[in-house]
Structure formats: structure tokens, C-alpha cells
Amino acid sequence: MIYFGLLASLIATPAFAQDLAGFPEEVEVEALTPGAAAGPVLGEHRLVLTFEPSNIREIGLVRAKFEKDGLFADVLDELADQIALPVDVPVTFTDCGYSNAYWNPSEQSITFCYELVADYNQSYEYLEGQDGEFFRWADQETVLSGTTLFVLLHELGHGLTALYDLPITGREEDAVDQFAALTLIGADEEDDAFEDRPSRIALLGAYFFKQLSFAPEEISRSILANEHSLGQQRYYDVMCLVLGSDMDTYAPILTPGMVMVFETIDKNPDAFNDDKVMDWLKKTDALNILPSARALRCPQEFARYDASWDYIVDTFMTVQAD
């Protein structure tokens, strides 16, 4: 579920209402068995996409574009071909009366509210500062399709976690952010130009989280206790995965200060020791969108999470040999 900090809108959703049905009781989870929850055949069950009519004025054209383009249908079909879903999963775009997208565990379905799409029906071409320098390629059409796809994959991650009883040892919200980002990164081709890379879409998802961020004075105890990381943290976490997946492509864009330092070191290696390197990285860090202290670890983070999700998919979402 996407978190907006508005308790009223969360209470209005079926998923949250279910949490308030009674006082919480202890829950037991059965031992995880590889492939136990998988369907019998790869691709037999499908992710069934529906775009319902909307009464929201500005959504009519957006809905028509989504249907005509076929992007979401193609992505969901390709994913369904690669895993053994135990049931068909409805994925429905509809008017909700509130802004959200969520996995409904009782109905085993995904609902994507048109009201949420309306929240980011805009262009990023006119952003200022560092964000503006990076996101000028993101016209209104790209923002709409890209952000919607990222959020849709995020909610699908929740659905797959529930359907397959996937092993999750941290925040589930962080894990399904990883799933969404890694799915898009995995669609990159080695020779893709920047403007053709699906991984760019993950950065639109990251920026969406940044837009949902709370100002420091707004961060309350309930926000800190929420199952979601802060929007700012999710922004940098997703960005780190994208950077770590292809340093050659993304480091000059996301960490130009760090690139400048290491290019200088390559030309004058004898002029630097560890202390001087750290000093230069600190002095140039304001040029980076992602701080260099985190960026240096991103290739390792990407490799670890990518391998982990590959293992989860292969072990729990496919039919296992007897």
C-alpha cells in the first residue's frame, strides 16, 4: 500500500479497514517450503488487467492512453509467463473516492485508484535545482506511465509476497520497492541508450516518494512508527539500486561530484591518500543527488538484492522438481 500520511484516506481503504476488525491476535506462519504455494504450471494463471470507466474529468484521456498503449498489459503478461501463479489475480484501475493503490488480501486482487494517477498527472520538465537537471526528460506522458508502472509493480510485490508466503526479513514495503525497481532494471539491455532504459522508470518512482515526503517538523511518532520508511529514504534507496546496476550510465548523472573526484585520482594517483580522497568526496558532495557515502556502496547493494530476489523467484514462484 502507498502511504500518504492522511489517516482518513487510509481508513477508507478496504485493506486498512480489515486491520481494524478486532484486537490483534498472535499469528503463526507455517514453515516456508520452496514452491509449496506455486501453481502447477508456469503462466497458467494470469494477472488480469481491467480499466474501469472513470467519473474523474481529467482521467478519461489518461485511461484511454493506458488502454491503447498496452504497456501495463504487456508487462503483466510477461511477468505472468515467468512464474506459476496459484490463481488468477485481478488488477483493476477504478474510481475509489480516495487516492491509493493496494493489494486486497481477502480478494487476492490489486486495486489502483484513478485518484492516485491524478496526483502525479504533471510534467517534470520545469523542475528546478538538481532534480530539474536530472528529470527534464520526464514529460507529462512519461511521468504518468512511468510512475503508474512503478507503483503497480510495488503493489504486485505485495501480492506475490502474500500469495507465495515469501520470506521477508525486513520491512515488506522496502522489499517490494526493491522488487519494483529490480524488475525495471532487469529489463535494461546492455546497449540501450539512456532514454530507452526501463530503469529510468524506477527513478520516477523514487521521485514520487520524495514528493510524498514530510517536512522535518511534520514527522510525528506515528509517522516514524509506520510500516513504510520515510519518503526521503525510499527515494534514496531506489536511486541507489539504479545507480548500482550501471555505474557507467548513472554515476555521471546522480553523482557528478564523486565522478569528478575519481577521474582526478585516476590522472594523479600519487597525489592522493585515503584521507585526501575522503576530504575531496565531502567537498564535492553537494554536487551529488545521491550522497557519495551511500553511492560508494550501491554496486554491492544492487548485487545483493538482485541475487536475493532472483533466488526468491526461482525458489518460491516456480514449480519445484520432486
N, C-alpha and C positions, 0 to 999 in steps of 0.2 A: 504494500500500500504506500502511496506517496503521502508524505506528511506536510501539511501546510500551516501548522500552528494554530488553526482555527478549530477549537474543540467542537463547536456547533456543527461544522460540516462533517467532522469525523463521526460524531454521534449519529448523524443522519444516514451513514452508510450501513448496509447490511452486515458487513464484516465486523465493524466496531460494535454494532448493536448486539451481535452474538456474544461478544466478550462480556456484556453486562447482564447476561441471562441469570446469573446467580453468583454466589460467593465462590471464589476459585477453590478448586479441589486439587489434590495431588494427581499427577498424571504419570502413568507408566508407559514407556516406549519399549516395544519389543526389540530384541537383538536384531541389528541390521544384517540382512542376508543379501549378498550380491544377487541382483536380478530377480529377487523374490516378488517384487511389485511390478515388474515389467510385463508388458503384453506378450503374447506368444510369437508375434511376427513383427519385424521392422516395417513401419509405415502402414500397418493395417488400420490403426485408429488415427484420426486426423484432428488438427486444430481448425475448427470450423468458424470461419470469419463471416460476420454479418454487420452491415452498416444500416442501422435503422433510420427511418426518416427523422429529421430534427425540426423542432419549432424555434430554434435559435436562428435569428435572422442571418448572421454572418457565416453560419456553419453550412448552409446549403451548398455553396460553391466548393467549400473545403471537402465536404462529404463526397461530392461528385468527382472531385480530383482524386481523392483517395481510392475510390472505386475504379476509376478509369486507369490510373497509373498501375494498379495491381502490385505495387511494391510490397505491401504488408502481406498480401495473399501469397506472393512468391516466397517471401522469407519464411512464413509459417509452414508452407508446403515443404520447403527444403529441409527445415528442421524436423518436421514430422516424418520425413522419409528416412532420417538417420537414427531415430530412436523407436523403441517399442512402447508406445503409449498404451496403458491398460484400458482406456476408454476414450471416446471422442470428447474433445474439450471445446465447448462453445467460447468464442471470442467475440464479444458484442460491443459495438460502438453505439451509444444511445444517449438521449437526454436523461439526466439524473435529478436535476434540481439542485445540484451541488457540484463542486469541482473536485474530481478524484479519478483514480483508476485503481482497481483492486481485484484480487483473487478471492472468490467466494468458495470457501471450503465445503460448505454443505451442498452446493450445486455443482462443485468442481468446474467452475467457469471463470472467465475473465470478463470484467465489465470495464469499459473505457468510456468515461463521461465526455460528451462533447463540450461541456462547460470547461473542462481542463484544457482541451485544444484551444478554446477561445482565449485562455490565459496567456498563451505564447504565440498568438497569431500576429506576428510582427517581424520586422527585418532587424538584423544586427549590423547592417551596413553603416549605420550612423553612430555606433558606439564610439566613445572617446577613450583615451588612455591606452594602456596595454591591451585591454580586451578589444578595443576598437582596431588596433593594429593587427590583431590576430583574426578577428571574426568578420572582417569586411567582405569575405567571400560568402557569408551566410545571408542570402536574400530571404525574403519572406517565405517563399516556397520551400527553400531548403530548411529553414528553421522549423516550419510546420511538419514536414515529412520526417526530418531527422530526429527532432525531439520526440515526436509521437512514436517513432520506431524504437528509440532507446527506452522510453517508458513502457512500451508494450513488452519488450524483451525483459525488462525488470519484473513486470508482473508475471510473465511466463516463468521466470525463475522461481517466484513464489509457488506457482502452480506445480512445477516439476518437483520442487522440494517436498511439497505435500503429497503428491501422487506416488512418488518413489521412496518416501521416507529417507531422503538423502541425509548423509552425515554432515551436520553443520556444527562447528565448534566455536564460532564467534557470533556476532550479530548476523541474523539472517538477512537483514536489509543490506549490510555491506557485501555479503556473499552474492546476493542477486544483482547488486550493482556490478560486481565483478563478472557475473555471468553475461549480463547485457554488454558490457564493454568488450569482453573477450570474444563474444560471438561476432561482433562487428570487426574487431581487429583480425579475427581469423579469416574474414572474407577478403582481406587485402591480398593483392597479387604483388609479387616482388617488384615488377616493373611498372606498377601503377604510378601515374603522376599524382601529385598531392591532391588535385581537385577530383581525382577519381577514386580516392581511398575511402572505403566504408568506415575506417577507423576515425575519420573526421567527425562522423556522426556521434561517436561516443563523447567527443568534446562538446557537442551541442547539449548532450545530456548532462555533462559536467557543469556547463554554464547555467543550465536550468536550475540545478541545485544551488548554485551561487545566488541566483535571483531569489530563491526561497529563503536565503539566509536571514537570520535575526541579527539586528544590531547588538553590540555587546550589552547595552543597558536593557535590552529586551529579554536576555537569556535568563530564564527563571529555573527554579528547581525542577518543575515538571518537564521543561524542555530538555534539561540535562539528563533526566531520568527516562526520557522517551527511548523506544527501541531503535530509533534512527540516529545515526551520527548527525552532527550539525551540518547544515548545508555547505558551509565553507569546507569542512573536512571531506565531504563526499566529492566536492569539486576537485580538490587536490588529489584525492585517491584515484579517481577515474583518470585524471590527467596523467598521473604517474604511470598507470598501466599503458596508456597510449604512448607516452614517451619511451618507456622501457621496451616496448615492442619494436621500435625502429628509431634508434638514436640519430641516425644519419638524416632522416627526414624531419623529425620533430624537435631535436635539440636546438637548431638554429632559430626556430620559431618560439619555443616555450622557454628556452634557457640561453638566450644570446649572450648574456654576461659570462656564463660558465664556458660556453664555446670559445669566446674571446680569450679567456684565461688559458685554456688548454692549447689553443693554437699558438699563443705566445710562448708557452712552455715548450712546445714541440720545436719551435725555432731557436730557443735559448735554454736548453735543458740544464746546462751547468749553472745558470743564474738563479735556480730555484731549489729551495729545500722545502720540507713539509710545512714548516711554519709560514714561509712566504706564500706558498700555494694557498693555504687556508686564509691568509690575510687578503690576498687578491680576490679569492672567491667571496669573502664578506664584502669587500669594497664594491664589487660589481653585481652584488645580488639584487639590487634594486632594478636592474635591467631584466631580470628573470620574471616570468609569470609564475613558474614553479620554483620555489627556493632551492638553491643548489644543494643544501644539506640533504634534502629529500631526493632531489633529482639524481644524485650520485648512486642511490640505492635502487632506482627504478628498474634497471635491467634485471636485477636479481628478483625484485618483487614480481615483475611480469612473468619471468620464467617459472617461479614457484607456483603462482596462482594458475597460470595456464596449464602447467602439468597436473595440478590438483584437479582442475575441472575436467581435463581430458580423462583422468582416472575415474572420476565420478560418473561421467557419461558412459564410458566403456564398461564400468563395473555394475552400475545400478540401473541404467536406462536401456540396456540391450539384453537380448536373450543370452543366458549363460549356458555353456555346454554342461551336460550332466557329468 
